């Protein structure tokens, strides 16, 4: 019996093309080492220059050889990455993406450099936490050994009563996430925070917290506030940036620790 080679090749191509989407789907759903949610403050204090320093810092961190080594060095050799820009409202500016190669990381870094700045005046942690707990983490396309939320900003919450903030903070932790903080310290602007800080309409000039465990009316520092209201979960840590110019350095180091699953620095503030 004569075999038509052309027909055999066509059949092979059809079978291969049918299998490729299945293979891609399987790869997309493979477990990862870390699911990393980068949550960036873009409120009124963040001008165009500061916004670009943050976007460039995130992009450069993803391109950094040490970060790429951490991404590829885990048991599964990959991570999931998502990014939120938040002020009055949170915006999911990068939906879940898998990073398993240098090419993946470079593509996402290039995308981050072109993200338009989102508007917003106030520093509203509650809707950011709510979105992460109810929308972002449940939409993860694959299982992760650990979930890390990386929150950066230069101010305290000025939208939400402390009890409501705590409720939605706990909702993120209930998803099995660790929340780390990168407070951006700007001399002359946020050396101390608390009573009298800039407030959204309706919030009022009230004490920093109605929590009985906190002295009423006390001023505090931004790292201390982050330690009490942002940090949470296993091995949570703070890594402050000494101004926006130091953001890239601090974030790069923070990514290596978070993606590798290493303990935070010994001097870090923990909850």
Buried (B, 14 or more C-beta within 10 A) or exposed (E): EEEEEEEEEEEEEEEEEEEEEEEEEEEEEBEBBBBBBBBBBBBBBBEEEBBBBBBBBBBBBBBBEBBBEBBBEBEBEBBBBBBBBBBBBBBBBBEBBBBBBBEBBBBBBEBBEEBEBBEBBBBBBBBBBBBBBBEBBEEBBBEBBBBBBBBBBBBBBBBBBBEBBBBBBEBBBEBEBBBBBBBBBBEEEBEBBBBEBBBBEEBEEBBBBEBEEBEEEEBBBBBBBBBBBBBBBEBBBBBBBEBBEBBBBBBBBBBBBBBBBEEBEEEBBEB
